[in-house]
Amino acid sequence: MLKGKGIPVFITFIVGTIMIFSFFIPHKPFGDLEKISLNWYSIIAGFTMLLGVDSLIGMHYRKITRRTGNWGYSIVLIAGFTGTVVIGIIETIRLGTAFNEASYFTYIYNYFIVPLQSTMFSLLAFFIASAAYRAFRARNFDATLLLITAIIVMLGRVPLGEQISPNLPKFTEWIMQVPQMAAKRGIGLGISLGALGVSIRILLGIERSYLS
Amino acid sequence: MGTTIGIWIAAGLTLFIYSFLYKDNPFYKFAEHLYVGITAGYWLIYTWAYVIQPMLLDPIIKNKEFILIIPAFFGIIMLTRWFPNIAWLSRWSIAFTVGMGAGLGVTGAIQGFILPQVQATLIPLSGFNFETFNNLLIIFGVLTTLIYFYFSKEQKGVLKYGSKIGITFIMIAFGASFGYTVMARISLLIGRIYFLLSDWLKILK
């Protein structure tokens, strides 16, 4: 009985119903429930971090022990992880928090994570351009429209666009404020209605795929 | 001294990543794996410093808020996934978080998005001016986009034409989003090149 899906479905129903009730009753103890629940959610999510780290490190540890392809880079990954965690613990003990401006942990963030992350994302500037060329070649009306809009928006946001025509930035602004916003709103409404439907199905126990 | 070493490290790692533009190579792989490892370590410490300690341990130890044992229990049983014979317990934690998400999803979707967006679409259509034209276009665009995503009935007749117009609006939106994404990436690229030329090589002041 304990191993079945009955208890989880019951927990989902009770917790979800309390959340809905708390929205309509802004008095204690219901009024604070949303805030408390979000804190609890963060705590549970914090524990799941361990699962993620275990999965990542476990996979690379196995690569090293089995000497599978490119296992040397797995050593780099585990060394990077271990070094960061050890420095984080030492700095927490030394300074009270690892996030102090003067800590070596912040040094790692500033000189390793920030440049690596921003360079990784900037690398996409090259690939997004080549992918766009392949994907959006003006093969039909819709693809042409997408391509033209993208070009107008890009040009309208840089000084070159204003050099071409002073009206280009204004036209870009109009695209963003009117047709783009209309479609975005329509998509958003569709997503929200879908999320609403799925939420109700989950609360009523009709949708149970998250338990499999 | 520490800053100088840091700038050299950052510059080296930046060049390692950009070496991928030539082809996949050991320098890129090194930087890529280092990035994943360091980031995982960073977020582990972050979770401890900003979630577990201030939200769970400090309130229990300092303020005697023993009610927090409940989320701690659900958090710990999430880790039963490591032990196959009791892994089923982790479903309770998942049920708890999913229930919370679904409950917030119902009220959040209605109050946070659907009603404000519908309200923002109910706009005046008075007078023959550019604003009225824009408002009409917004209403028309929202409705036709919704029609495009309406799959409960076969799209023929009015629905077919509505759907076709809807896809036109959607393509404009995707084009604009794509343009924005490209611009964001290019500004990051400019930032990195500026870093190399300014902070590292000191060519730019």
HADDOCK unambig.tbl for C-alpha pairs under 7 A between the chains (distance, minus, plus):
assign (segid A and resid 3 and name CA) (segid B and resid 88 and name CA) 5.94 0.50 0.50
assign (segid A and resid 8 and name CA) (segid B and resid 91 and name CA) 6.24 0.50 0.50
assign (segid A and resid 8 and name CA) (segid B and resid 92 and name CA) 5.06 0.50 0.50
assign (segid A and resid 8 and name CA) (segid B and resid 95 and name CA) 5.12 0.50 0.50
assign (segid A and resid 9 and name CA) (segid B and resid 95 and name CA) 6.68 0.50 0.50
assign (segid A and resid 11 and name CA) (segid B and resid 95 and name CA) 6.09 0.50 0.50
assign (segid A and resid 11 and name CA) (segid B and resid 96 and name CA) 6.00 0.50 0.50
assign (segid A and resid 12 and name CA) (segid B and resid 95 and name CA) 5.00 0.50 0.50
assign (segid A and resid 12 and name CA) (segid B and resid 96 and name CA) 5.57 0.50 0.50
assign (segid A and resid 12 and name CA) (segid B and resid 98 and name CA) 6.51 0.50 0.50
assign (segid A and resid 12 and name CA) (segid B and resid 99 and name CA) 3.96 0.50 0.50
assign (segid A and resid 13 and name CA) (segid B and resid 99 and name CA) 6.28 0.50 0.50
assign (segid A and resid 15 and name CA) (segid B and resid 96 and name CA) 6.53 0.50 0.50
assign (segid A and resid 15 and name CA) (segid B and resid 99 and name CA) 5.32 0.50 0.50
assign (segid A and resid 15 and name CA) (segid B and resid 100 and name CA) 5.75 0.50 0.50
assign (segid A and resid 16 and name CA) (segid B and resid 99 and name CA) 4.48 0.50 0.50
assign (segid A and resid 16 and name CA) (segid B and resid 100 and name CA) 5.14 0.50 0.50
assign (segid A and resid 16 and name CA) (segid B and resid 102 and name CA) 5.92 0.50 0.50
assign (segid A and resid 16 and name CA) (segid B and resid 103 and name CA) 3.95 0.50 0.50
assign (segid A and resid 17 and name CA) (segid B and resid 103 and name CA) 6.22 0.50 0.50
assign (segid A and resid 19 and name CA) (segid B and resid 100 and name CA) 6.59 0.50 0.50
assign (segid A and resid 19 and name CA) (segid B and resid 103 and name CA) 5.06 0.50 0.50
assign (segid A and resid 19 and name CA) (segid B and resid 104 and name CA) 6.15 0.50 0.50
assign (segid A and resid 20 and name CA) (segid B and resid 103 and name CA) 5.40 0.50 0.50
assign (segid A and resid 20 and name CA) (segid B and resid 104 and name CA) 6.80 0.50 0.50
assign (segid A and resid 20 and name CA) (segid B and resid 107 and name CA) 6.43 0.50 0.50
assign (segid A and resid 40 and name CA) (segid B and resid 71 and name CA) 5.37 0.50 0.50
assign (segid A and resid 41 and name CA) (segid B and resid 97 and name CA) 6.32 0.50 0.50
assign (segid A and resid 42 and name CA) (segid B and resid 51 and name CA) 6.74 0.50 0.50
assign (segid A and resid 43 and name CA) (segid B and resid 51 and name CA) 6.22 0.50 0.50
assign (segid A and resid 43 and name CA) (segid B and resid 52 and name CA) 6.21 0.50 0.50
assign (segid A and resid 43 and name CA) (segid B and resid 56 and name CA) 6.96 0.50 0.50
assign (segid A and resid 43 and name CA) (segid B and resid 71 and name CA) 6.45 0.50 0.50
assign (segid A and resid 43 and name CA) (segid B and resid 75 and name CA) 6.87 0.50 0.50
assign (segid A and resid 44 and name CA) (segid B and resid 71 and name CA) 6.07 0.50 0.50
assign (segid A and resid 44 and name CA) (segid B and resid 72 and name CA) 6.89 0.50 0.50
assign (segid A and resid 44 and name CA) (segid B and resid 74 and name CA) 6.42 0.50 0.50
assign (segid A and resid 44 and name CA) (segid B and resid 75 and name CA) 4.30 0.50 0.50
assign (segid A and resid 46 and name CA) (segid B and resid 47 and name CA) 5.92 0.50 0.50
assign (segid A and resid 46 and name CA) (segid B and resid 51 and name CA) 6.54 0.50 0.50
assign (segid A and resid 46 and name CA) (segid B and resid 52 and name CA) 6.65 0.50 0.50
assign (segid A and resid 47 and name CA) (segid B and resid 75 and name CA) 5.27 0.50 0.50
assign (segid A and resid 47 and name CA) (segid B and resid 76 and name CA) 6.84 0.50 0.50
assign (segid A and resid 48 and name CA) (segid B and resid 78 and name CA) 6.82 0.50 0.50
assign (segid A and resid 49 and name CA) (segid B and resid 44 and name CA) 6.86 0.50 0.50
assign (segid A and resid 51 and name CA) (segid B and resid 79 and name CA) 6.77 0.50 0.50
assign (segid A and resid 53 and name CA) (segid B and resid 40 and name CA) 6.80 0.50 0.50
assign (segid A and resid 73 and name CA) (segid B and resid 30 and name CA) 6.06 0.50 0.50
assign (segid A and resid 73 and name CA) (segid B and resid 33 and name CA) 6.22 0.50 0.50
assign (segid A and resid 74 and name CA) (segid B and resid 33 and name CA) 6.99 0.50 0.50
assign (segid A and resid 76 and name CA) (segid B and resid 30 and name CA) 6.89 0.50 0.50
assign (segid A and resid 76 and name CA) (segid B and resid 33 and name CA) 6.28 0.50 0.50
assign (segid A and resid 76 and name CA) (segid B and resid 34 and name CA) 5.78 0.50 0.50
assign (segid A and resid 77 and name CA) (segid B and resid 33 and name CA) 4.88 0.50 0.50
assign (segid A and resid 77 and name CA) (segid B and resid 34 and name CA) 5.01 0.50 0.50
assign (segid A and resid 77 and name CA) (segid B and resid 36 and name CA) 6.54 0.50 0.50
assign (segid A and resid 77 and name CA) (segid B and resid 37 and name CA) 4.35 0.50 0.50
assign (segid A and resid 78 and name CA) (segid B and resid 37 and name CA) 5.97 0.50 0.50
assign (segid A and resid 80 and name CA) (segid B and resid 34 and name CA) 5.56 0.50 0.50
assign (segid A and resid 80 and name CA) (segid B and resid 37 and name CA) 4.88 0.50 0.50
assign (segid A and resid 80 and name CA) (segid B and resid 38 and name CA) 4.85 0.50 0.50
assign (segid A and resid 81 and name CA) (segid B and resid 37 and name CA) 4.27 0.50 0.50
assign (segid A and resid 81 and name CA) (segid B and resid 38 and name CA) 4.77 0.50 0.50
assign (segid A and resid 81 and name CA) (segid B and resid 40 and name CA) 6.28 0.50 0.50
assign (segid A and resid 81 and name CA) (segid B and resid 41 and name CA) 4.70 0.50 0.50
assign (segid A and resid 82 and name CA) (segid B and resid 41 and name CA) 6.93 0.50 0.50
assign (segid A and resid 84 and name CA) (segid B and resid 38 and name CA) 5.84 0.50 0.50
assign (segid A and resid 84 and name CA) (segid B and resid 41 and name CA) 5.34 0.50 0.50
assign (segid A and resid 84 and name CA) (segid B and resid 42 and name CA) 6.38 0.50 0.50
assign (segid A and resid 85 and name CA) (segid B and resid 41 and name CA) 5.11 0.50 0.50
assign (segid A and resid 85 and name CA) (segid B and resid 42 and name CA) 6.90 0.50 0.50
assign (segid A and resid 85 and name CA) (segid B and resid 45 and name CA) 6.52 0.50 0.50
assign (segid A and resid 88 and name CA) (segid B and resid 45 and name CA) 6.25 0.50 0.50
assign (segid A and resid 111 and name CA) (segid B and resid 6 and name CA) 5.27 0.50 0.50
assign (segid A and resid 111 and name CA) (segid B and resid 7 and name CA) 6.68 0.50 0.50
assign (segid A and resid 111 and name CA) (segid B and resid 9 and name CA) 6.69 0.50 0.50
assign (segid A and resid 111 and name CA) (segid B and resid 10 and name CA) 5.16 0.50 0.50
assign (segid A and resid 112 and name CA) (segid B and resid 10 and name CA) 6.03 0.50 0.50
assign (segid A and resid 113 and name CA) (segid B and resid 35 and name CA) 6.56 0.50 0.50
assign (segid A and resid 113 and name CA) (segid B and resid 39 and name CA) 6.72 0.50 0.50
assign (segid A and resid 115 and name CA) (segid B and resid 10 and name CA) 5.70 0.50 0.50
assign (segid A and resid 115 and name CA) (segid B and resid 14 and name CA) 6.28 0.50 0.50
assign (segid A and resid 116 and name CA) (segid B and resid 13 and name CA) 6.47 0.50 0.50
assign (segid A and resid 116 and name CA) (segid B and resid 14 and name CA) 6.32 0.50 0.50
assign (segid A and resid 116 and name CA) (segid B and resid 35 and name CA) 6.36 0.50 0.50
assign (segid A and resid 118 and name CA) (segid B and resid 188 and name CA) 6.34 0.50 0.50
assign (segid A and resid 119 and name CA) (segid B and resid 14 and name CA) 5.96 0.50 0.50
assign (segid A and resid 119 and name CA) (segid B and resid 17 and name CA) 6.70 0.50 0.50
assign (segid A and resid 119 and name CA) (segid B and resid 192 and name CA) 6.55 0.50 0.50
assign (segid A and resid 120 and name CA) (segid B and resid 17 and name CA) 6.75 0.50 0.50
assign (segid A and resid 121 and name CA) (segid B and resid 185 and name CA) 6.44 0.50 0.50
assign (segid A and resid 122 and name CA) (segid B and resid 185 and name CA) 4.93 0.50 0.50
assign (segid A and resid 122 and name CA) (segid B and resid 186 and name CA) 6.41 0.50 0.50
assign (segid A and resid 122 and name CA) (segid B and resid 188 and name CA) 5.09 0.50 0.50
assign (segid A and resid 122 and name CA) (segid B and resid 189 and name CA) 4.64 0.50 0.50
assign (segid A and resid 123 and name CA) (segid B and resid 18 and name CA) 6.92 0.50 0.50
assign (segid A and resid 124 and name CA) (segid B and resid 185 and name CA) 6.54 0.50 0.50
assign (segid A and resid 125 and name CA) (segid B and resid 182 and name CA) 6.06 0.50 0.50
assign (segid A and resid 125 and name CA) (segid B and resid 185 and name CA) 4.95 0.50 0.50
assign (segid A and resid 125 and name CA) (segid B and resid 186 and name CA) 5.60 0.50 0.50
assign (segid A and resid 128 and name CA) (segid B and resid 182 and name CA) 7.00 0.50 0.50
assign (segid A and resid 142 and name CA) (segid B and resid 168 and name CA) 6.43 0.50 0.50
assign (segid A and resid 142 and name CA) (segid B and resid 171 and name CA) 6.22 0.50 0.50
assign (segid A and resid 145 and name CA) (segid B and resid 171 and name CA) 6.49 0.50 0.50
assign (segid A and resid 145 and name CA) (segid B and resid 172 and name CA) 6.42 0.50 0.50
assign (segid A and resid 146 and name CA) (segid B and resid 171 and name CA) 5.09 0.50 0.50
assign (segid A and resid 146 and name CA) (segid B and resid 172 and name CA) 5.49 0.50 0.50
assign (segid A and resid 146 and name CA) (segid B and resid 174 and name CA) 6.50 0.50 0.50
assign (segid A and resid 146 and name CA) (segid B and resid 175 and name CA) 4.25 0.50 0.50
assign (segid A and resid 147 and name CA) (segid B and resid 175 and name CA) 6.10 0.50 0.50
assign (segid A and resid 149 and name CA) (segid B and resid 172 and name CA) 5.88 0.50 0.50
assign (segid A and resid 149 and name CA) (segid B and resid 175 and name CA) 5.07 0.50 0.50
assign (segid A and resid 149 and name CA) (segid B and resid 176 and name CA) 5.80 0.50 0.50
assign (segid A and resid 150 and name CA) (segid B and resid 175 and name CA) 4.39 0.50 0.50
assign (segid A and resid 150 and name CA) (segid B and resid 176 and name CA) 5.08 0.50 0.50
assign (segid A and resid 150 and name CA) (segid B and resid 178 and name CA) 6.05 0.50 0.50
assign (segid A and resid 150 and name CA) (segid B and resid 179 and name CA) 4.32 0.50 0.50
assign (segid A and resid 151 and name CA) (segid B and resid 179 and name CA) 6.61 0.50 0.50
assign (segid A and resid 153 and name CA) (segid B and resid 176 and name CA) 5.93 0.50 0.50
assign (segid A and resid 153 and name CA) (segid B and resid 179 and name CA) 5.68 0.50 0.50
assign (segid A and resid 154 and name CA) (segid B and resid 179 and name CA) 5.21 0.50 0.50
assign (segid A and resid 154 and name CA) (segid B and resid 180 and name CA) 6.79 0.50 0.50
assign (segid A and resid 154 and name CA) (segid B and resid 183 and name CA) 6.45 0.50 0.50
assign (segid A and resid 178 and name CA) (segid B and resid 134 and name CA) 6.33 0.50 0.50
assign (segid A and resid 178 and name CA) (segid B and resid 138 and name CA) 5.85 0.50 0.50
assign (segid A and resid 179 and name CA) (segid B and resid 138 and name CA) 6.44 0.50 0.50
assign (segid A and resid 179 and name CA) (segid B and resid 141 and name CA) 6.58 0.50 0.50
assign (segid A and resid 179 and name CA) (segid B and resid 169 and name CA) 6.02 0.50 0.50
assign (segid A and resid 179 and name CA) (segid B and resid 172 and name CA) 6.90 0.50 0.50
assign (segid A and resid 180 and name CA) (segid B and resid 169 and name CA) 6.87 0.50 0.50
assign (segid A and resid 180 and name CA) (segid B and resid 172 and name CA) 6.02 0.50 0.50
assign (segid A and resid 180 and name CA) (segid B and resid 173 and name CA) 4.26 0.50 0.50
assign (segid A and resid 180 and name CA) (segid B and resid 176 and name CA) 6.95 0.50 0.50
assign (segid A and resid 182 and name CA) (segid B and resid 138 and name CA) 4.85 0.50 0.50
assign (segid A and resid 182 and name CA) (segid B and resid 141 and name CA) 4.98 0.50 0.50
assign (segid A and resid 182 and name CA) (segid B and resid 142 and name CA) 4.88 0.50 0.50
assign (segid A and resid 183 and name CA) (segid B and resid 141 and name CA) 5.85 0.50 0.50
assign (segid A and resid 183 and name CA) (segid B and resid 142 and name CA) 5.70 0.50 0.50
assign (segid A and resid 183 and name CA) (segid B and resid 145 and name CA) 5.81 0.50 0.50
assign (segid A and resid 183 and name CA) (segid B and resid 169 and name CA) 5.48 0.50 0.50
assign (segid A and resid 183 and name CA) (segid B and resid 170 and name CA) 5.27 0.50 0.50
assign (segid A and resid 183 and name CA) (segid B and resid 173 and name CA) 6.08 0.50 0.50
assign (segid A and resid 184 and name CA) (segid B and resid 173 and name CA) 6.57 0.50 0.50
assign (segid A and resid 185 and name CA) (segid B and resid 117 and name CA) 6.89 0.50 0.50
assign (segid A and resid 185 and name CA) (segid B and resid 142 and name CA) 6.23 0.50 0.50
assign (segid A and resid 186 and name CA) (segid B and resid 142 and name CA) 4.51 0.50 0.50
assign (segid A and resid 186 and name CA) (segid B and resid 143 and name CA) 6.88 0.50 0.50
assign (segid A and resid 186 and name CA) (segid B and resid 145 and name CA) 5.24 0.50 0.50
assign (segid A and resid 186 and name CA) (segid B and resid 146 and name CA) 5.36 0.50 0.50
assign (segid A and resid 187 and name CA) (segid B and resid 145 and name CA) 6.76 0.50 0.50
assign (segid A and resid 187 and name CA) (segid B and resid 146 and name CA) 6.95 0.50 0.50
assign (segid A and resid 189 and name CA) (segid B and resid 114 and name CA) 5.96 0.50 0.50
assign (segid A and resid 190 and name CA) (segid B and resid 146 and name CA) 6.53 0.50 0.50
assign (segid A and resid 192 and name CA) (segid B and resid 109 and name CA) 5.45 0.50 0.50
assign (segid A and resid 192 and name CA) (segid B and resid 113 and name CA) 6.98 0.50 0.50
assign (segid A and resid 192 and name CA) (segid B and resid 114 and name CA) 6.63 0.50 0.50
assign (segid A and resid 195 and name CA) (segid B and resid 105 and name CA) 6.81 0.50 0.50
assign (segid A and resid 196 and name CA) (segid B and resid 105 and name CA) 6.31 0.50 0.50
assign (segid A and resid 196 and name CA) (segid B and resid 106 and name CA) 5.23 0.50 0.50
assign (segid A and resid 196 and name CA) (segid B and resid 109 and name CA) 6.28 0.50 0.50
assign (segid A and resid 199 and name CA) (segid B and resid 102 and name CA) 4.46 0.50 0.50
assign (segid A and resid 199 and name CA) (segid B and resid 103 and name CA) 6.98 0.50 0.50
assign (segid A and resid 199 and name CA) (segid B and resid 105 and name CA) 6.20 0.50 0.50
assign (segid A and resid 199 and name CA) (segid B and resid 106 and name CA) 6.20 0.50 0.50
assign (segid A and resid 202 and name CA) (segid B and resid 102 and name CA) 6.84 0.50 0.50
assign (segid A and resid 203 and name CA) (segid B and resid 99 and name CA) 6.70 0.50 0.50
assign (segid A and resid 203 and name CA) (segid B and resid 102 and name CA) 6.75 0.50 0.50
assign (segid A and resid 211 and name CA) (segid B and resid 91 and name CA) 6.16 0.50 0.50
